[in-house]
Every structure is written in C-alpha cells, then in structure tokens.
Amino acid sequence: MTTNTGLEPLQPENVNPLMASLSEPSLPESISWLPNAPGWYWLLFVLFCMALYRVYLEVQKYLANTYRRAALVELEQLSLEVQSGDSSSFQKLPQLLRRTALYAFPRAEIAPLTGLDWEKWLDDHCTKRPVSSAFSASELSGVLAQLAYSPAATLTEEKRNAIMENVALWIKHHEVSHD
C-alpha cells in the first residue's frame, strides 16, 4: 500500500487506472429560444397584430373622449366659482351640458329639445345612474330650464349640489356610439 506524501497531485490515472482512458464528455449545444416551426412565427405575428390593433382602439377611444375630459375640467372650474360665491357661473351648467351633448350627438337630434323633453333625453342617454338622480326626477324637474332662462334663479344648497352631481355623472357616463 502506497501513501500519497503530497508530492504528486492526484490524477485520475493515479486513483483508478481504468479512468485514464476516459475523456471529458462534450456539452450539448445550447437550446434556442426561437421556435423552429414557421407556424409559431405566424401565430406570434397574429398576436402582435391583435395587440397593436387593441392599442389603436384604446388610443381612438381616448381621443374620442377628449370632449368629456374638457367638459369635466370646465365643470370643476364652475364648481370652484360657485363655491367662491359667484352664483352667476352656476347658470352656465345648462350651456355646458348642451355643448357636451352637441359634441357627442348629431345637432339635428339635440337642437329641438327643450324643457322636459331635454331632461328626458339626458336621462335616456345615461342609464348608468340611479333613477332618483335623474334630471326629470320630481325634485330636479325644470331646474335646468330655470337656470338657463332665469338670471335670478335661486336654488337651495341641496338642489345645487344635486344638479352639480347630476351634470358630472351625465358627462362621465353618457352613452355614445364610440364608447
């Protein structure tokens, strides 16, 4: 029995003579992440086109709803003016509603509507809100006409808040064909 004194390094042939004839196995080629079949390329192309089309639709929807965002900014300005004590700016609400509706719907449909017909039309085109907060509801019926045509319209604080809330809800949730 021979002992290794540390002078010669351990080699496979020194440990086991049968291992001296073995060679190191070669590593396999790395696996490609690209698909091999052309059908996968077509599938990826179709998925990319669908995603691109979806982005296009979202951009179109965003651009089509620019008038809503502008109307909401104007409503916020009116709300701040009303809170600061300028009650004459409160009378601009019917104009804001009419301009918003004229932008979204055909003029021939909007122009002849006045009074209760206008309020009913507003309610019919915004179904995502409760019936109790409708413009033609008993407590708010005629308020838009009163604001539009009467410079000295006096409303209670409760009615002012309700009409501001209804206008905001209608601007946000009215239903147009591009939605």
Helices and strands as residue ranges (DSSP letters): H 12-15, G 17-21, H 38-64, H 66-83, G 87-92, H 93-104, H 107-110, H 115-124, G 131-133, H 143-149, H 157-173
